Amino acid sequence: MLANDAFHIAVLAGDGIGPEVMAPALDVLRKIEATTPGLKFRFEDAPAGAEYYRAHGKSMPESTVKLCEQADAILLGACGLPSVRYPDNTEIMPQVELRFIFDLYAGVRPCRLIPGVPSPIVGATEKGIDLVLIRESTEGLFASMGKGVVTENEARETLVITRKTSERLFEFSFRLAERRKARGRPGRLACVDKANAFKAYAFFRKLFDECAARHPGVLTDRFYVDAGAAMLVRHPWAFDVMVMENMFGDILSDLTAGLIGGMGMAPSADIGDTHAVFQPCHGTAPDIMGKALANPTGMVLSAAMMLDWLGDKHGHKPAVEAAQRIERAVDAAYSKGLKPCEFGGRDGTPAIAGAILTALDARA
């Protein structure tokens, strides 16, 4: 934290609906700041994304990277547009670049079904869904990003799994399972891989087993990714924390978002040893940009994740409690009938943001 006891937050609103969902999240944080003694923020905006690339030929300036390096946390809306691409036809993704720049190896994707939100899974409303998927975010198949080889007859990408990154990932995952157990969750950790078919994943599981031996208080499971995917759509309430390789996590985190109402409801974080980025799981959704239809819930819950991380990292109890206040306000807003457009309702960005802010007022 800075000397004036204010958390310095780098704000990268990004492209498309990114700025539209960022604004309500900042409103929520400002209200939390005004009603939480000992909690203060200093927000600083910075450019990044496809629009910046279109104007300047790069995804973000060095000043943005420097700001992110100096900040206590990074809050990101959404970046990239399908119509704006690099010469190799890949999209502009500064959010992925930040993972590599700051070694953000743990992609944390909570999956919690909020009261009043529909799920496609029969029984989910009664039994509840509350799990966390942890995706390794710097290696796996994504280690080959920008490095693949394409010839006239074939294309090759290389999957990389290292001991150093995997051990840090598993230690992070076991600590999270232990922390969730202290909060009343099962504290059970599942390793998801394809160890029966690939040596790299067998190595991944071996390292998981070694780490499990150092955390005997955490119950563990091991699933192949195909079986794990089937189990997620049959009884997701059976899972607590799951950890997996980058590409598997990329796919299954979208699946878990679908279990709890869709991408607009899903927060996320990419966390390293010193830095962290918090952003919703959804993309820039250019088809609804400017129509006041974007669901800011995932962005608001990502801001709550940021507070929880800052509170845990700095031993700052007001930040942890503020994160819980935001989650309770979101629950209260939806339990009273809030229904975003993606659920077939009429509630757009202003209505959702207003309902969450009203719930915060009621619980201040």
C-alpha positions, 0 to 999 in steps of 0.5 A: 500500500502507499504511504497515504494508506490508499490502494492505488488501482490501475483502471484499464477500461478497454474496448467494447462494453469494457468501459460500460461495465467498468463505470458501475464497478467504480461506482460500487467501489466509491460507495464502499470507500465512503462507507468503510472506515480505513478503506481508500482508493486512488484510481488511475486510468490507462489505455489498452486494447484494440482501439489503442492498437488501431490508433498507435500500432500496439496494444498498450503504451509503456506508460500503461505497463509502468502504471500496472507495475506500480499499482497495488492492483489492476482492474480491467474491463474487456479488451479486443475487437474481432475486427481489429487484428494483428498481421497474423490474424490473431486478436489484440489481447493485452489482458493475456500479455499482462499475464506474461509481463507480470507472471500471473500464473494463477487464473482464478475463476469463481463459479457461484450460483447467485440466488434468483439466477437461473442455471441450466443444471437441474437441481442447481437451485436447490443444491447450489453451486459454489466452486473455484476453477484455477487455471494456470495462465502462463504456460500449457498450450498458451506458452506457444502463443505467437510462436507456432509454426505454420507451413503449407501442409501443417501447423504446430504449437507446443505445450509447456509445463514446468516444475517451477510454475506448477509448484507455485500454482499448486501451492496457491491452489492448496492455500485457497482450498484451506482458506475456503475450508476456514470459511465453511466450504469443503476445502477439497481440491481436484487436479484436472488433466489428461495424464492417461494420454500425455507425458506432460500431464502425467508430469503435472499430476506428479507435481500435484501429488508431491504438493498434496503430501505437503498439505495433508489437511486438504482432501484431493481428487484427480480427474481426466478433463473429459470425465471432469467436464461431464461431471461438471454438467451433471453435479457441479455442486460436488466440486469445491476447488479445481486446478488445471492446465491453461487450455483446459482451464480456458475451456472449462471456465467458460463451461462453469460460467454457463452453469451460473447464468453466463459470462456476464455473471462470472468474475475472474482474476489472474494472480501472481506473486506480486501483481494481479489483474481482475476482470470479468470473464466476458469479452467486449461484446461489440454487438451490444456496445452502446446499447446499455444492455451489458451486464456489469455483475461480473465486473462488480464481482471482479472488483470484490475479488480485488478487495479480497485479494488486497485484504488478504495480501496486506492483512487489511480486514476492512478490504476483506469485509468490503468484498463480502459486503459487495457479494451480499449486495449482489445476492440481495439485488438478484433475490429481489427479481433482478433479471438481465437481458441475457436471461430474457429480462428487461434489466440493462446496465443502469438497472443492474448497477442501480439495484446493486448500489441500492442493496449496498445502501440498505446494508451499509 
